[in-house]
Amino acid sequence: MTLDEWLGRAEAQLAEGQHPDRARRDAEALLLHHIGKNRAWLLAHGDEEFAGCRAVSYAAILKRRARGEPIQYITGETEFYGLPFRVTPDVLIPRQETEHLVEKVIALCGGLEGPRIVDVGTGSGAIAVALAHELPQARVTATDVSVAALVIARENARRNGVAERMFFTQGDLLEPVKGELFDVVASNPPYVPEEDRASLDVEVREYEPEQALFAGLGGMDAYRRLIPQAADTLAPGGHIVLEIGYGQRRAIEALLTAGEYQEIEFVPDLQGISRVAIARIAAGQRC
């Protein structure tokens, strides 16, 4: 069979899955990754024979994708904020909507000299690495309860040339940096309500790490702990910047108000859903 014939066969196989609209794109992306070529090369060489061990390996990859395994875990690669990242099942796959959080932190820190930022629950390091890359004057710390996630985050920091300006520490939420002060506490914490588990796509529910997804009934468990901790970790005038889930705006606003935060605002994503919560610590709050 030729490469074009294999692509047609692969598209048909993947079209039987949960996302038939992505079948051709996924089949092609997996093939290009597998053979180490780009799309322009494929367009010019589609009639070449594709057989032997390479074809057998490609068929095995297709089976993984057909079962629902995310393409990013199969290739071990993804992109976030224009930067390359390695991802494994030990970390969440960075989403485009999280870039809104990065943009907000960059705006908050743009006028600061040597801003101190902590990314809580860093996972792959996507937020922390992107911030270190865009803010060369910043001191960026990344925490995570998962040792395996921190290994991936450190690798991504090295890969993007920012490792020497970053600090990684293991532990729950802000406990690893207790006693330190930061200008920004940023986090994309677990926020999926436990009651929504069954409704998630299989590629999320069955493959991405549970501890980075689910946060109890209503998805608020991490916020209830993190928001008060951040009040004791922020320097005067510092900001907390959080990614939030659908329908959580009112509950997040109530937690921030109760914690004596000021200037609370919400940034919508491209679908108009409140996606990022921002607030400034009150001047009289303990720092």
Secondary structure, DSSP 8 states (H G I E B T S, - for coil): -BHHHHHHHHHHHHHTSS-GGGHHHHHHHHHHHHHT--HHHHHHHTTSB--HHHHHHHHHHHHHHHTT--HHHHHTEEEETTEEEE--TTS----GGGHHHHHHHHHHHTT-SS-EEEEES-TTTHHHHHHHHH-TT-EEEEEES-HHHHHHHHHHHHHTT-GGGEEEEESSTTGGGTT--EEEEEE----B-GGGGGGS-HHHHTTS-GGGTB-SGGG-HHHHHHHHHHHTTEEEEEEEEEE--TT-HHHHHHHHHHTTEEEEEEEE-TTS-EEEEEEEE-TTS--
